[in-house]
Each structure stands twice: as C-alpha cells, then as structure tokens.
C-alpha cells in the first residue's frame, strides 16, 4: 500500500537521488545539473511554481516521487497538471506506487477543476508506455515536442536582445 503525501524540504536529498537515477534509466547519466539548493528553492522557496508528491511505505520508506507544475489550456480556459518526472525505485516497481502517484495527480486535477494531466515519455520506454495505456492515458497523435535549449536558446535569445537595441 502506498502512502501519498506532499514532499517536504527533508525529501530533497531523496528526490535529487531519484532524479539522478531517472537520468541513468533514460540513458542521460551526465545530464542532471540540479543541486539540493536549486531544488529546495524551486519546491519550497517564497513562491514555488513546481511541486513534488512522494510515495512511501506505511513505515515511511520513500518508494518514488512525482514532480509537477501547472500548465494552462487556452482552449479549455483552465489549468492542467504537467508531470515532469514520475519515478519509482526499481525494487518497488509493480507494487502500485506509480499508479497511486498518478491517481493522486488525477484526483488533484479533478478537485481543482483542471482540464488534464499530461506528460512526455521516451519512445523506447515500452514498459512505461504500456503502464500508462493500462491506466487509460493515450498518446497525443500528430503532436511532437520541441525544445529550444543550450547554445540554440542562447543564440536565439541574444539575437532578440540585439534587435531591440538597434
């Protein structure tokens, strides 16, 4: 049985470790730049805009987490939840922790009048894709995710600054 609760500042080390573990699973072991300070500020700073929910056993042993934030649908006119990360420790998979975390987010969306819960999944991650489909989630046909980051972000943003000066 999963106990689902909001994260506290004391959970930051466990969350950060699971973020690193997720990066390894997703074949990007060196991609994480997050730190305890950055994560603490994001989750528990003056005006947090990102949230974490923990899954643990009855005796308080952390088994997984969901990290999420609000998005907004211009068509629906209401917020939704964007699930950035869902992670369950390997030894605890199949015990219902991931389902409990997603069900908690779905209940949160329903209670608050949000239109949806959505997330991305890597194309090769068949176990997760099958899990999500069993819950009733569906892939979004005809949509692709785009990202502007790193040097491309820097160059594109700098070009706008240069134009506004000229």
C-alpha positions in Angstrom: 0.0 0.0 0.0 1.3 3.4 -1.0 1.2 6.4 1.3 1.0 9.5 -0.9 2.0 12.9 0.6 3.4 16.3 -0.4 7.1 16.5 -0.4 8.9 18.4 2.4 12.3 20.0 2.4 13.6 16.9 4.2 12.8 14.9 1.0 15.1 17.0 -1.2 18.1 14.5 -1.0 15.9 11.6 -1.9 14.2 13.4 -4.7 17.5 14.5 -6.1 18.9 11.0 -5.9 15.8 9.7 -7.8 16.3 12.4 -10.4 19.8 11.1 -11.0 18.6 7.5 -11.1 15.9 8.5 -13.6 18.6 10.2 -15.8 20.6 6.9 -15.7 17.5 5.0 -16.7 16.8 7.4 -19.5 20.4 7.0 -20.8 21.5 10.5 -19.8 23.5 9.9 -16.7 25.5 13.2 -17.0 22.6 15.5 -17.9 21.5 16.4 -14.4 22.7 19.8 -13.3 20.2 20.3 -10.5 21.5 20.8 -6.9 20.0 20.5 -3.4 19.9 24.3 -3.3 18.2 24.7 -6.7 15.7 22.0 -5.9 14.9 23.4 -2.5 14.4 26.9 -3.9 12.1 25.6 -6.6 10.0 23.4 -4.4 10.0 25.4 -1.1 11.0 29.0 -2.0 8.9 32.1 -1.5 6.6 31.4 -4.4 7.0 27.8 -5.6 5.8 27.0 -9.1 6.8 23.4 -9.1 5.6 20.7 -6.7 6.6 17.2 -5.6 4.5 14.4 -4.3 6.0 11.4 -2.5 5.1 7.7 -2.5 6.2 5.8 0.6 5.5 2.6 2.5 3.4 2.6 5.7 6.7 2.8 7.7 7.9 6.0 5.8 10.3 4.5 3.3 10.3 6.6 0.1 9.5 4.5 -2.9 9.0 7.2 -5.6 8.0 10.7 -6.4 6.1 12.8 -8.9 7.4 16.3 -9.8 4.8 18.5 -11.5 3.7 22.0 -12.3 0.7 23.8 -13.7 0.2 24.4 -17.4 -2.7 26.3 -19.0 -5.0 25.4 -21.9 -6.1 28.3 -23.9 -8.8 26.2 -25.5 -10.2 24.9 -22.2 -9.6 28.1 -20.3 -8.3 26.3 -17.2 -5.1 24.9 -15.8 -3.8 21.4 -16.1 -1.0 19.5 -14.5 2.2 18.8 -16.4 4.0 15.8 -14.9 7.7 16.5 -15.4 9.0 13.3 -13.6 7.5 10.2 -12.3 9.9 7.7 -10.7 9.5 4.6 -8.6 12.6 2.9 -7.3 13.4 -0.3 -9.2 12.8 -2.6 -6.3 9.4 -1.2 -5.7 8.0 -1.2 -9.2 4.9 -3.2 -9.7 3.7 -2.5 -6.2 1.3 0.3 -7.1 3.3 3.3 -6.2 3.4 4.8 -9.7 -0.3 4.2 -10.1 -1.0 5.8 -6.7 1.1 8.9 -7.6 -0.8 9.3 -11.0 -4.1 8.7 -9.3 -3.3 11.4 -6.7 -2.5 13.9 -9.5 -5.6 13.0 -11.4 -7.7 13.5 -8.2 -5.9 16.8 -7.6 -6.8 17.9 -11.2 -10.5 16.9 -10.7 -10.8 18.6 -7.3 -9.3 21.8 -8.6 -11.3 21.8 -11.9 -8.2 21.3 -14.1 -8.7 20.0 -17.6 -6.0 17.4 -17.8 -2.8 15.7 -16.6 -0.2 15.3 -19.3 3.4 14.2 -19.6 6.0 13.0 -22.1 7.5 9.5 -22.3 10.5 8.4 -24.3 9.5 6.4 -27.5 11.6 3.4 -26.5 10.2 3.2 -22.9 7.7 0.4 -23.7 7.2 -0.6 -20.0 6.1 2.9 -19.1 4.0 3.4 -22.3 2.1 0.1 -21.6 1.6 1.1 -18.0 0.2 4.5 -19.0 -2.1 2.9 -21.5 -3.4 0.5 -18.9 -4.4 3.5 -16.8 -6.4 4.9 -19.7 -3.9 7.5 -20.9 -3.5 7.9 -24.6 -0.6 9.2 -26.7 -1.3 12.5 -28.4 -1.3 11.7 -32.1 0.0 14.4 -34.5 2.0 16.2 -31.8 5.8 16.4 -31.4 7.7 18.0 -28.6 10.1 20.8 -29.5 12.7 22.3 -27.2 14.9 25.4 -27.5 17.8 25.0 -25.1 21.6 25.4 -24.7 23.5 27.2 -27.4 20.5 27.5 -29.7 18.5 29.2 -26.9 21.3 31.5 -26.1 21.9 32.5 -29.7 18.2 33.0 -30.5 17.5 35.0 -27.3 20.6 37.1 -27.8 19.5 37.9 -31.4 16.3 39.4 -30.0 18.2 41.5 -27.5 20.5 42.8 -30.3 17.4 43.7 -32.4 15.8 45.6 -29.6 18.9 47.7 -29.1 19.2 48.6 -32.8 
